[in-house]
Amino acid sequence: QDSTELECGSANVSKAQGDGPGLWCTRSCLWVRGLPFSATESDVMRFFSGFSLAPVHPVRIEFTPNGRPAGCCRVKFASEQEATRALSKNRQYIGSRYVELFQGSGENAKIPLGHCP
């Protein structure tokens, strides 16, 4: 596996990216695409207030290899059901941009770091 790739659900998360093992999972994760480049983890957590997020590192904002925000993030919820419920926020706004939400499983689980679905 490429050292820059994160496979959701894998305990083999890239050490080169500073992640710990088991940080992400498949069915309890969502991709958020269309984030303002200025969005922070706190902004994303506020967007999902009212939903149960994972207790540790629930938001991972993606960055391109040159360190710029990629405009997307992965969000880990407390359960698969909570992630499914959070899909109701699809096409709502964070700041001045609407965001699209995608399940973190299937092919979306293998998207390399710094890329968006």
C-alpha angles and dihedrals in degrees: 000000000000112000091233095053124096117197110200110234093028124118086208098085115167112272089197089067094051097247126141125231120277095015097137136039136189114238097031094053133085131193116226113204127186098040116165107254088238094056117123132202087257091055090053092046090052090050089057096043108140091042125091110247126193110277095235126047097340095170128054115182110204122231130194119243089264091057100256122131111265094210096248142078142188119238123198117207129199091253145002089254092054091050090050091049090050090060084081086080091064112135094010121129135266103186109319095336130081114224131215121220126212133181112259094223133087116022091349088066091068101050110130120245114274093030131099131216 
